[in-house]
């Protein structure tokens, strides 16, 4: 636990329900799925409870931990089926993170970049795994040029990261029809359109292009209904954002889709180099033909527990 989190009280609690439904054109005889649907416990988040169940019932299930320390589950379904429901329900508690005052006046980004090759602490060595190109994050000159509009000479590392976060929000338009999982960053940068996954991977590519480590965070965000309207079941969203390494504070999270420093409305599932490392659900099926997919997420705020309460 970081020094900041060690003394921090719980500032928010949530119940998260994530439902994934597949409807198949024809019968599936075998389904094998690899799940990243268990919220991660770390310095700023405790997973108080969690369950996953499937319909039809699984024939075999195995829990594990991946290379990045995320909880995983591998399931097999051998009962013939023409639909699949994966239901994940969790309760999480969040602690206060670094605010704007705490990220002001940090070391220059060049100093942090140079530490990556010299500093041999465990935290810095761990951060080095997020320095390089990955399956969905390429590094190229146009990304470096875009990054350097924020990362000017001598600018404090986290001040520049916040500026880059805000510029991506201002320069790019959210458009869920503009991209898919295979859309390259070159196209996202050129067309200035995409979704949270694209904006997170774009920012990560910018940082890595100038020698700074950044990792991809998969999770959820609490959304707010219009004034006077009730919260709708299934109206929240899976989400993605960026974690930036700073030696004195550890990892600090920024959300370019929402132009903000992450605080207490983001629930973390896990992290990796990019989307491919923490896909909530992926797998193979035998049969099925065409398929329809529906995903619903509901994030419900819960009351804080009184000290000593179970």
Secondary structure as GFF3:
##gff-version 3
##sequence-region A 1 310
A	DSSP	alpha_helix	3	6	.	.	.	ID=ss1
A	DSSP	beta_strand	10	35	.	.	.	ID=ss2
A	DSSP	beta_strand	45	55	.	.	.	ID=ss3
A	DSSP	beta_strand	60	65	.	.	.	ID=ss4
A	DSSP	beta_strand	71	77	.	.	.	ID=ss5
A	DSSP	beta_strand	81	95	.	.	.	ID=ss6
A	DSSP	alpha_helix	100	103	.	.	.	ID=ss7
A	DSSP	alpha_helix	109	118	.	.	.	ID=ss8
A	DSSP	alpha_helix	122	127	.	.	.	ID=ss9
A	DSSP	three_ten_helix	128	130	.	.	.	ID=ss10
A	DSSP	alpha_helix	141	147	.	.	.	ID=ss11
A	DSSP	alpha_helix	157	171	.	.	.	ID=ss12
A	DSSP	beta_strand	173	174	.	.	.	ID=ss13
A	DSSP	alpha_helix	185	191	.	.	.	ID=ss14
A	DSSP	beta_strand	193	194	.	.	.	ID=ss15
A	DSSP	alpha_helix	196	209	.	.	.	ID=ss16
A	DSSP	beta_strand	214	221	.	.	.	ID=ss17
A	DSSP	beta_strand	237	246	.	.	.	ID=ss18
A	DSSP	beta_strand	250	255	.	.	.	ID=ss19
A	DSSP	beta_strand	260	261	.	.	.	ID=ss20
A	DSSP	beta_strand	266	272	.	.	.	ID=ss21
A	DSSP	three_ten_helix	275	277	.	.	.	ID=ss22
A	DSSP	beta_strand	281	287	.	.	.	ID=ss23
A	DSSP	beta_strand	291	302	.	.	.	ID=ss24
###
